[in-house]
Amino acid sequence: LPHGGGAFPFIFARVEHGLYHMGSVQLKVERPFREYVRRFHYDYLNYYPEALRFLISEVGPDRIVIGTDLFAARDIEYPNSYVEQLNLPAKDLELILRGNAKRLLRL
């Protein structure tokens, strides 16, 4: 999902609550809601380090990939610097910058 998933990561809890507390309209789901949100991959170009840190805490570093923002007014010359400034563990940084894309593209 582009732009770190947009508003979606910030309403995970609300959607999850609704799934289980909608009264007569309750939906039947086979797995916990959080397993479904982890089926997506999220790019990390949203310009807010705090939002990226939150996204990592919600979906894990194995679901986040680098994105491009070619036509945006706030293009950044070196997109990796955005994630590197979070001082993540080396394993998480490797996943986000290279490992996840390699896995997705089967390289």
N, C-alpha and C positions, 0 to 999 in steps of 0.2 A: 504494500500500500504506500503511495507516495506521501511525502511530507510527514514522515513519522507516523502515518496513519491518521493524520488530521486530528479531529476531535475524538475519534473512536477510542483511543487508549484512555482518554479522560472520562469516558462514560462506560467503561467495562463494568464497573461495579453496579451502576444503575441498570444496565441491560441484564446483568446476571440476576440482580434482585427481582426485576420484572419477570424473568423467566419462571421463577419459583413462587411468586406472590401475586399472580394475576387473577386470583379467584377462579371463576368458572372457565376462564380462557387459558388456563395453564398449558404450557407446551410440554410435550414429552421429549426430553433430550437423553441420548444414550450415555453421554459423557459429561463431566463437569464443564461448565462454560469456558473456563480458562484453557482447556485443551483445544477448544475450537478457535480461540483467538490466536493460539500458537500455530495454527495451520497456515497462517499468512506470513509473509515476509514484509518488513517495513524498511523503507529507506530512511536514512538519518538526516537528510538535509532539511532542517526546519529553522536553523539559525539560533536556537535556544538550547544551550548546553543542559540546562535544568530539565527541559522537556526530554532530551535524549536520555539523561540519567534515569528519569522516571520510566521511559519506555523500556529501557534495559531491565529495570526492576520488575516490570509487568510481564514482558514476553521472553526475556532472556537474550543474551548476546548472540545466541545461535539463530535468531530470527531477524537480525538486523543487517542490512547491506548498504553499501555506498549508493548514493543516487546522483543524478545529474540535475542541474538547474540552469540549463543553457539560456533560457529566455527570461529569467528573472532579473529584476533591476539590481538585486544585491548579490550577483554572482560572486563566488569566492574563488580566488585563483588556485588555492591548494585545499580542496575539500577535506583531505585527511586531517588537516590541522584542527578542524572542528571536533573530531572525535578524540584526537590525541591529547587535547587539553584537559580531558576528563581524568587522565592518569589512571586508566583502567588496568587491571591485571593484564600482563602480556598475552596470555591465552585468549582473553576476551577481545583484546585489540586485534589480534591476528584473525580471529573469526570474523569480526566486523569488516576489516579492511580487505581480507583476501579469502579466508577459508569458506565463508558462507557462499560467496559467489562461485568459487571453484566447485563446491558441492552442488549448487543449483545448476550450473552449466556443465557438470560432469567432466571437469577438466583434470 
